[in-house]
């Protein structure tokens, strides 16, 4: 696989709401194959940044370039088709559908059969039936990978919050993205589930060849798996670098701990 230095380029990204700046002149690059984490206090602008990259919000200024193509200004479904998938801070699943059905929704970009063809499959040998089988096989691989076999036929709304977060990850993987945006993936998980998630994210990076940008408050998890780290606060970039460098940066410590809690030199 050829490594591209300009896999994702964010330049001077800016948006404001009612005069309040939510993201202010933020720039960074993400290289292909890395796990790039974004940290910051609540309200720092992290999820807004994801919304700008995925097309939910349109920037007032700046640009988003993915694989050499400007994608700011595109709609979310267009960005999704280019190979960017995401999970959400607040779960966006269909609670009265099964785990399998929710994951199958993530396969919609890979389905070519129209409405009429899908309604009338005309037997196992039809193109619609073959497509259904192939997509279900892909969904089954993800279920096995994330160890969801025991709940595959459960309604999502009947499952614990941590398990629902995992199902949302499964649906995002079903899109077969090249870039995966994870918004607080460990929220609601217990320590054992978090440890499993660390291994899964590493495997997603290596085995699926997926580049990952992650927003996460669990600093141990961030430090364990991140190749590069960026800290933001009040919509502005504080610093960027290797995890140890960022975690020890004075402005980052100030944002998390407060000025009075930082030992004076």
C-alpha positions in Angstrom: 0.0 0.0 0.0 1.4 3.4 -1.0 1.7 5.8 1.9 0.4 9.3 1.2 1.7 12.3 3.2 -1.5 14.3 2.3 -4.1 11.7 3.2 -6.1 14.3 5.1 -5.3 18.0 5.2 -7.1 20.5 7.4 -6.4 24.1 6.7 -7.5 27.1 8.8 -10.9 25.5 9.6 -13.3 28.0 11.2 -16.9 28.0 12.1 -19.0 30.1 14.5 -22.5 30.0 15.8 -24.3 33.3 16.7 -21.0 35.1 17.1 -19.4 32.4 19.2 -16.4 30.7 17.6 -16.6 26.9 17.9 -13.6 26.1 15.8 -11.1 28.8 15.2 -8.4 28.6 12.5 -7.5 25.0 13.1 -4.9 23.3 10.8 -3.4 19.8 10.9 -2.4 16.9 8.7 -3.2 13.2 9.1 -0.9 10.6 7.4 -2.3 7.4 6.0 -2.3 4.5 8.4 -1.9 6.4 11.7 -4.1 6.8 14.7 -4.4 10.5 15.3 -6.2 11.5 18.5 -7.8 14.8 19.5 -8.1 15.8 23.1 -9.5 18.8 25.0 -12.0 19.6 27.8 -15.7 19.4 27.3 -16.9 22.1 24.9 -13.5 22.5 23.3 -14.8 22.0 19.8 -13.7 18.4 19.2 -17.1 17.1 17.9 -17.7 20.3 15.9 -14.4 19.5 14.2 -15.7 16.0 13.3 -18.9 17.6 12.0 -16.9 19.8 9.7 -14.9 17.0 8.3 -17.9 14.7 7.8 -20.0 17.4 6.1 -22.7 17.9 8.8 -21.5 21.5 9.2 -20.0 23.7 6.5 -17.0 25.8 7.5 -17.2 29.6 7.4 -13.5 29.6 6.4 -10.8 27.0 5.6 -10.7 23.7 3.8 -10.8 20.0 4.2 -8.8 17.9 1.6 -9.1 14.1 1.5 -6.9 12.1 -0.9 -6.1 15.3 -2.7 -9.7 16.3 -3.2 -11.4 19.3 -1.5 -14.4 17.9 0.4 -15.6 20.9 2.3 -18.9 21.9 0.8 -19.9 18.3 0.1 -22.9 16.7 1.8 -22.4 13.9 4.4 -23.6 11.1 2.0 -21.1 12.3 -0.6 -18.2 12.3 1.9 -19.3 8.9 3.1 -19.0 7.5 -0.5 -15.5 8.9 -0.7 -14.5 6.6 2.2 -15.0 8.5 5.4 -17.1 6.9 8.1 -17.8 8.0 11.7 -19.3 7.1 15.0 -21.1 9.6 17.2 -20.7 10.9 20.7 -24.4 10.3 21.2 -25.4 7.0 19.8 -27.2 7.2 16.4 -28.6 3.6 16.1 -32.1 2.3 15.3 -33.1 0.9 18.7 -35.9 -1.3 17.5 -33.9 -2.9 14.8 -31.5 -5.9 15.5 -27.8 -5.7 15.7 -27.5 -7.4 12.3 -30.0 -5.0 10.7 -28.1 -2.0 12.0 -24.8 -3.3 10.7 -26.4 -4.0 7.3 -27.4 -0.4 7.1 -23.7 0.4 6.9 -23.5 -1.7 3.7 -25.8 0.6 1.8 -22.9 2.2 -0.2 -22.1 -1.3 -1.5 -25.6 -2.2 -2.6 -26.3 -1.7 -6.3 -29.7 -3.3 -6.6 -32.6 -0.9 -6.9 -35.8 -0.9 -4.9 -37.7 -3.2 -7.3 -34.8 -5.6 -7.7 -34.5 -5.8 -3.9 -38.1 -6.5 -3.4 -38.3 -9.2 -6.0 -35.0 -11.3 -5.7 -36.3 -14.0 -8.0 -34.4 -16.8 -6.2 -30.9 -17.4 -4.9 -29.3 -17.1 -8.3 -30.5 -13.6 -9.0 -28.1 -10.6 -8.8 -30.1 -9.1 -5.9 -29.9 -12.3 -3.9 -26.2 -12.7 -4.6 -25.6 -9.1 -3.5 -27.6 -9.7 -0.3 -25.5 -12.8 0.5 -22.2 -11.0 -0.1 -23.2 -8.1 2.1 -24.5 -10.4 4.9 -21.2 -12.2 4.7 -19.3 -8.9 5.2 -21.5 -8.0 8.1 -20.9 -11.5 9.7 -17.2 -10.9 9.5 -17.5 -7.7 11.4 -19.8 -9.4 14.0 -17.2 -12.1 14.5 -14.3 -9.6 14.6 -16.0 -7.5 17.4 -17.4 -10.6 19.1 -21.0 -9.7 18.8 -22.3 -13.2 17.8 -24.2 -13.6 21.1 -26.3 -10.4 20.5 -26.6 -10.4 16.7 -30.4 -10.9 16.7 -31.1 -8.7 19.7 -32.8 -5.3 19.4 -30.2 -2.7 19.9 -32.3 -0.8 22.4 -32.3 -3.8 24.8 -28.5 -3.8 25.1 -26.2 -2.0 27.5 -24.8 1.4 26.4 -21.2 0.2 26.1 -22.4 -2.6 23.8 -24.3 -0.1 21.7 -21.1 1.9 21.2 -19.5 -1.2 19.9 -22.4 -1.8 17.5 -22.0 1.7 16.2 -18.4 1.0 15.5 -19.4 -2.2 13.7 -21.8 -0.2 11.4 -19.1 2.3 10.6 -16.7 -0.6 9.7 -19.4 -2.0 7.4 -18.9 1.0 5.2 -15.3 -0.2 4.5 -13.9 3.3 5.1 -10.4 4.4 4.4 -10.8 7.0 7.2 -12.7 6.3 10.4 -13.7 9.1 12.8 -14.3 7.8 16.3 -16.1 10.2 18.7 -15.5 9.0 22.3 -15.7 5.3 21.4 -15.1 4.1 25.0 -17.9 6.2 26.6 -20.1 4.0 28.7 -17.7 1.0 28.7 -16.3 -0.7 31.7 -12.6 -1.3 32.1 -12.7 -4.8 30.5 -14.6 -3.4 27.5 -12.2 -0.5 27.2 -9.2 -2.9 27.1 -10.9 -5.0 24.4 -11.6 -1.8 22.5 -7.9 -0.8 22.5 -7.0 -4.1 20.9 -9.8 -3.8 18.3 -8.8 -0.2 17.3 -5.2 -1.4 16.8 -6.4 -4.3 14.7 -8.6 -2.0 12.7 -5.6 0.2 11.9 -3.3 -2.7 10.9 -5.6 -5.5 9.5 -8.2 -3.3 7.8 -5.7 -0.6 6.7 -7.9 2.1 8.1 -6.6 5.5 9.2 -8.3 6.6 12.4 -9.0 10.0 14.0 -10.2 9.6 17.6 -11.7 11.9 20.1 -11.3 10.4 23.6 -11.3 11.5 27.2 -9.6 8.4 28.6 -6.0 9.6 28.6 -4.6 6.1 29.3 -6.3 4.8 26.2 -5.1 7.8 24.2 -1.5 7.5 25.3 -1.6 3.7 24.6 -2.7 3.7 21.0 -2.1 7.2 19.5 0.6 7.8 16.9 0.1 11.5 17.1 -1.9 13.8 19.3 -3.5 17.2 19.0 -5.0 19.3 21.9 -7.6 22.0 21.4 -9.5 24.3 23.8 -12.1 27.0 23.1 -12.0 26.0 19.5 -8.3 26.7 19.1 -5.4 24.4 18.6 -3.1 24.4 21.6 -0.4 22.0 20.4 0.3 18.9 18.3 3.0 16.2 18.5 3.9 12.9 19.9 1.6 11.8 22.8 4.2 12.4 25.6 5.0 15.8 24.2 1.4 16.9 24.1 0.4 15.5 27.5 3.2 17.4 29.2 2.6 20.7 27.4 1.9 23.5 29.9 -1.2 24.8 28.0 -2.7 21.3 27.8 -2.2 20.8 31.6 -3.7 24.2 32.2 -6.8 23.4 30.1 -7.3 20.2 32.0 -6.2 21.1 35.5 -6.4 24.9 35.8 -3.6 27.4 36.4 -3.6 26.9 40.2 -3.1 23.2 40.0 0.1 23.4 37.9 3.3 23.3 39.9 5.3 26.4 39.4 8.9 25.9 38.1 
